[in-house]
Amino acid sequence: MDDDLLFGFVSHLIFSLHLTDWDFLQTYSPYHNIDETADYPPMLITTSTRDDRVHPAHARKMTKKLWDMGKKKDWKVHYYENIEGGHGGAADAKQSAFMTALAYDFMFDTLTKNIQAEE
């Protein structure tokens, strides 16, 4: 698909959203449903600078919003952006292994801290 055709499709999609469609989208959008009164668990948000399907700005904006809203709370929001890769987050097997290790390390660290806190 060439860039002009893609731009035309995306433009049409964006401008054809009716207000009721936008209202519906906001009901399940994680970005639009962050609750300042909630007690969120630790999060790891990852993206790739070269993602050609979901722009990395979405992950950046979500992280920034959580950081700003959680300043006075104990929200632990971690962010990692791979400068290579694509929609899958990694360009090759080495990067894929790194991203998997990053996720497992985050999960292990989070779970063991919770266990230690309960003891």
N, C-alpha and C positions, 0 to 999 in steps of 0.2 A: 504494500500500500504506500503510495507516495505521500510526501508531507502535505501537499495541498489538499489531497483528498481526505487525509486524516484530519487536518485542521478544519475543513468544511464539515466533516462528520461531528467532530467534537463541538464545534460552534453551534451546529444545529441542535445537538443534544442538550447543550447548556441552555440555549435560548428557548427551547421548546418545553422546558420544565415549567409546569403551571404552578401556581402558588400552592395548590393542594398537594402536588407532588413534593414540593420542598417541605411542606409541613409534615408529610409522611416520612420523608428521609430523615428529618431531624428527630423523629421518635426513636430511631435505632442507631443513630450516629454516635459512636463513642465520644467523638470530639465535642459534640453538642450536649452530651448528657453527663459530663463530669459533675459530680455532686460534691460541693465544698464541705458538706457536713459528713461525708463518708470517711471511713477509715480504710484506705486502700492498702493492699499488701504490696511488698516490693515488686517493682516492674522492671523488665528489661525490654527496651524498644530498640529494634534494629532496622536498618535500611541499607540500601546501596545507592551511592551517588549516581551510578549509571543505570538505575532502574528505568526502563523505557515504558513501563505500564502504570506504575504507581509512583508519582513524583516523590522524591525524598522530602520535599517540603511538607508533606502531610505528616510524616513521622517527626520532623523538626518542630512543626507547629504544635503537635500533640504533646511532645516532651516539654516544650516551653510553657504551654498552658498548665500542665501538671506541676512543673517547677514553681510557676508564679502562684498558682492557687494553693499549693502545699507548703509555702514558705513557713507558715506558723504551725505546721503540723509535722508529723513524723513520716511523711510520704517519701519513700526511697525510690526514686525514678532514675534508672540508669539508661544511657543512650550510647549506641555504637553505630557508626556509619562506615561501611566498607567503601573505599574509594574506587574499587573495581567491581567486578561482578555485574549483575543485572537484576532481573526480577526475582531470581532465586537467591540473591544475596551473595553469591560467590561465583568467581570466574572459572575456577578449576577445583580439582579434588583437594588440594592443599588448603585453599580458602574455605571450602565446604567443611573440611575437618575442623578448621579453626573456629568457624561459626558454631558448629555443633558442640565443640569443647567449651566455647564461651557460654552457650545456653546451659549446658550441664553444670559448669562451674557456678554459674549464677544460681541455678536451682539447688545444688548441693549446699552452697554457702547460705542461702536463704533458709532452707529447711533445717540445717544444723543449728543456725542461730536461734530459730524458733524453738527447737528442742531444748537447747541450753537455757533459754529464757524461762521455760516452763519448769525446769528442775529446781 
